Amino acid sequence: MDNQRISRRAILMGAGAMATWAASPARALLAEVAQGALPAAVERLLASMTPEEKAGQLTLMAAAWAGGAATALNPAGATASFEGQLAEVRAGRLTGVFNGNGVAMARQMQTVAMRQARLKIPLLFAADVIHGFRTVFPVPLAEAGSFDLDLARRTARAAGAEAAAAGIDWTFAPMVDIARDQRWGRGVEGAGEDVLLGRMMADARVRGFQGTKGLAAPDAVAACAKHFAAYGAGEAGLDYNSVDVSERTLREVYFPPFQAALAAGVPTVMASFNEIAGVPATANEWLLRQVLHDEWKFEGLVVSDYTGDEELIAHGFAADARDATRLAFLAGVDMSMQSGFYIKHLPDLVAKGEVPLVRLDQAVRRVLALKVVLGLFDDPFRRIDARREKTQVRTKANLALAREAGAKSIVLLKNDGDLLPLPRSGKRIVLIGPFAQGKHDLIGPWNVYGTDAEAVDLLTGVRQAVKDAASVTAVDGSGIDEALPGGIDAAVAAARSADVVVLAIGESQRMSGEAQSRSDIVVPAAQQALVAAVVAAGKPVVVLLSTGRGLALSGAVLDAPAILVTWFLGSEAGRSIADVLFGIEAPSARLPVSFPHATGQQPYHYAHKSTGRPNGAGALAEYKAHYREFANDALFSFGHGLTYGRIAYSALDLGGKTLSPDGTLTVSATVTNSGVHAADEVVQLYVQDVTASITRPVRELKAFRRIALKPGEAKVVTFTLRRADLLFIGRDLRPTVEPGRFRMWIAPSAQAEGVAGEFTLA
């Protein structure tokens, strides 16, 4: 990986990001649209539309003919019938639908739009393609742990191409929210707690979904950066909860991933459910108009989240449906999802002068522009192809990519005595736990079209990996939340008869995702009891953790000599886990979120401030910033992850130790693998601004590199720092850099010392 390229991406903020964004051809068209310039034929179409038909172009509904798990995932459900939605299409009252049932549905609806509607404007088909379509890849949080931007781009590209093959034009992804409270279930959809990693994953996923041939390509889908903004900062980690953070925090933490998505060419943004400082994002003019459009010069489309405009009433911000429509639309929400408010109320609001006609036309132009860049006016059926839907999903290549991505997302937390990798023969292995066998809890939360039934479970994957499948047995031992009659006794007996125990425990996939906040982020009690009994049996134990968040681990789980975080890995989950268990693939992922000592530590992130009373290294001292029970650090920190090698850092070189205002500083360290196994190491560069006019975090990730090390091999890893890498949001709320002293670490995690030193910014 080219570190200089990473450093340039690391400063995607302000004018630099916007210049990149404006250079895209699709952005150029959207900019022309902002000035009132659509292709002439489309402008004539706009001029001929009634206010109701214009409002129809701003109305998106859940498909009545739903696909896969769509109805269950959207609790309100689609109340309309399919025939009713076809009637809406004929009347010009619907711009499109989302989470529908593939090509058969799309062809019928598009045919009605093209043959029976007065204006014959093509429909837009959207879907939640969060971490795969029919081929399911690791949940985004897991994949972020790969620290592999090319992998994230490739999986998004495969997911986008599969979705496009099934008639989909637009995906509501990627989620780019920074999440620093592990109680929040929706953190599973993002890239974790770090701003730099969040920016880079946003960039990679947008580029992957949209491809390199332009949005009109038949295998491209438009991406949507969500949720704008600060959805991950909800109080107490409670989904949909209030957010009250400073503008500095917004600009320094929560805005940058959106700016990176814009720089990558994302044409749409979704407003978030939450309020910020008392103003719901769906009606926040400062957020949607001043920042997004005026300051960042974004001229794409803003869509509400599911019934987000309707929820302004429950927020206590809007008096009724009509008022909610007015507030959301004037604030900058161009398209309403699912409430139906825009089609019901916008025509009358315009007629009575409460909403300017020019604002209505602006929003419709943005919708039509998106349909233009997607190629729908040229060929409304370009992605509606039954042959492609059958032949271009769950291909061998995509399943191989899912297996690769799964292995590269697994984090080795602990490996005492080099228990791992396990030998592929000569050992009797028992898999114990609620995730040891069976086609359940494999693909993870919020997947509309993939199924556990099509995925590979752990028992299958392990038996395929060993020389003698009969040497592997499985016992559930307990349920996810409940004990099983005789379950622990059966598990202990199986453990005693085996040479190695693999304990597959953790969360169900229903414990993560939207509306799945947890007040206590621990392994459920029934499983804790199972682990304690099995560990007491005295056999070597490997723990596999299924999870969609950082967990507070304790007790016998931590006593196990080896722990792997296996997340939810998708279609090839069982094979991916087996590849790492037996050393077919080396573990290389790192934690994208910190695992806390206890739930009560939340919210926690490594890049916290020192406070005026830091405890420092060593024993806990009175009247310092720490809990009674433990230090103000993580049990397993962001960036932590072991390999099967033995890795050491040495020979720090700080170059000239001075970074000039217009120059660079080249720093390096030697990384050595003295073990007998090859290793992939993620080398991380952290910096602390020691003294500044705004207090700075104890560490901030500035760059990273993945390197491959053979047994006995050493490599010099070099990073180049620039002044722009040291930017922060100053007192005037603008990016600034101040001369002074900086600490620096080249290390394997945010808490590891690695090799450390200081340099000066002149």
Helices and strands as residue ranges (DSSP letters): H 3-9, H 14-22, H 25-34, H 40-47, H 51-56, E 59-62, H 70-73, H 82-90, E 96-98, H 102-115, E 124-127, H 140-144, H 149-165, E 170-171, G 185-189, H 195-210, E 224-228, G 231-233, G 235-237, H 247-249, I 250-254, H 256-263, E 268-271, E 275-276, E 279-280, G 281-283, H 285-285, I 286-295, E 301-303, H 311-315, H 321-331, E 336-337, H 341-351, H 357-373, H 386-391, H 396-409, E 411-415, G 416-418, E 429-432, G 452-454, H 458-465, G 469-471, E 472-475, H 487-496, E 500-506, G 509-511, H 525-536, E 541-546, H 556-559, E 562-565, H 573-581, G 599-601, E 647-653, E 658-659, E 664-673, E 679-689, E 700-709, E 714-722, G 723-726, E 728-729, E 735-736, E 740-747, E 755-761
